[in-house]
Amino acid sequence: MKKIIFGAVLVSGLAFGQSKKVLASNVNWWGYKIAKTEASQHTGTVGVKSGNVILKGNNVVGGTFVLDMNSINATDLTGEYRTKLNNHLKNGDFFETNKYPTAVYRITSVKKIAGNKYQVNGNLTAKNKTNPVSFPAVITVNNGVVRLVSDKFSFDRQKFDIAYKSTMKDVVVKDDVDMKVDITAK
């Protein structure tokens, strides 16, 4: 009986994949004013609250990352200016973190480009709006440890109703937000 149960667990693990828990993460963002240049940008980080990567063999086939939107932090500013921008990003002008404390990215497919380079396809849900977001990434699997490091990629914040609610109506803020993700799971 024990052998049958063990065999069933083993087969189901091979069929559905093996889940690896996110242990470390580094998620960076870039937001731009009128022109998309370094001189007109803010940079920062956002924490990963939880997540997992699904492996089938040594290939990533899925995963989920929950972003803690209350951890959003501008890194290009200090002191009072940093506090003001962080609060501004968390309030109703942008992420409304009191109402939407998390955003979720779900990997729907991973396609090999060449070597360790892959195209990661998935759906990002922020403020109860879900849209596809894809990006290239280097993915490595060594001794059961998965590392996913994306290139810098963009998404349109307007598709998630992340809109600057002012009389300027987004004239001073570009729609594109850039991100770079570095995830380690075991």
Secondary structure, DSSP 4 states (H G I P E B T S, - for coil): -HHHHHHHHHHHHHHH-EEEEEEEEEEEEEEEESS-SGGGEEEEEEEEEEEEEEEETTEEEEEEEEEEEEEEEESS--HHHHHHHHHHHHSTTTT-TTT--EEEEEEEEEEEEETTEEEEEEEEEETTEEEEEEEEEEEEEETTEEEEEEPPEEEEGGGGT----STTTTSSEEEEEEEEEEEEE-
